[in-house]
């Protein structure tokens, strides 16, 4: 599969998905929370949504501007991926 380099939607989802897969140290996670002024659950949600959209892209489906809530909830409880 060839991913267009200049497609921000695809590359942003891909980048966040890869960062999550690599993992952040506790210190990095804390710095991210502080710099973004978000709680850990909000950061986790962004990573989850990126992973969901990246999985869609790998199946040839479009990456969406927003992820439907029902689909997101099914993704995090692993009832569908």
N, C-alpha and C positions, 0 to 999 in steps of 0.2 A: 504494500500500500504506500503510495506517495502522498505525503501531506504537504500541501502548498505552504511554503515558508512565509509568504506575505499574508496569510489568512489569520488575522488576529484571534478570531473566535477559536479556531482549532489550536493554534499555538499556545494561547493563554490556558485553555483547558488542559492541554498536554503538559505544559510547564508545571502547573499546580498539581496535577496528578503525579508527575514524577517527583516533585518535592515531597509530597506526602509519602510516596513509596520509599524514598530515601530516609525519611524521618528527620525530625528536628530534635536537637538536644533540648533539655529542660530550659536552659538559658536562652536558646534561640526562640523557643516557644514563648517565653516570658517577654522577650524583646519585641516579638511580633505583636503580642497582645497589647503591650504598652504603646507601640508606635501606631497601631491601627485603632487604638482605643476600643477594642472589642473584648468580649469575654471568650473563654476557650471554646464554649459550645458554638459560638457564632463563627469562629475561625474553622472549627471542625465542619460546620455546615458548608462553608465556602469550599473547603477541600472535597467534601462529599459531592457537592453539585458539580465541581470541576471533573471529578472522577466519572460521574454519571454521564456528563456531556462528552467526555473523551471516549468513553465506551461506545456511545452512540456514533461518534465520528469514525471509530475503527470499524463499525458495521456499515459505514457508508451513509449514515443518517446525518442530517444537519445538526450542528451545534446551535442551541437556542439561546436567545437573550435571557430568558427566564426558564427555570425548570418547574413544571407543574408540581404543586405541593403533594398531590396524591402519589405521583411517580417518585418524588424525593422520599416520601415516607416509606414506600415499598422498597426503595433502594437501601435505606438505612436499616430496615428490619430484615433485609436480605430475602424478602419474599419475591423479588424480581431484580434482575440486573440487566 
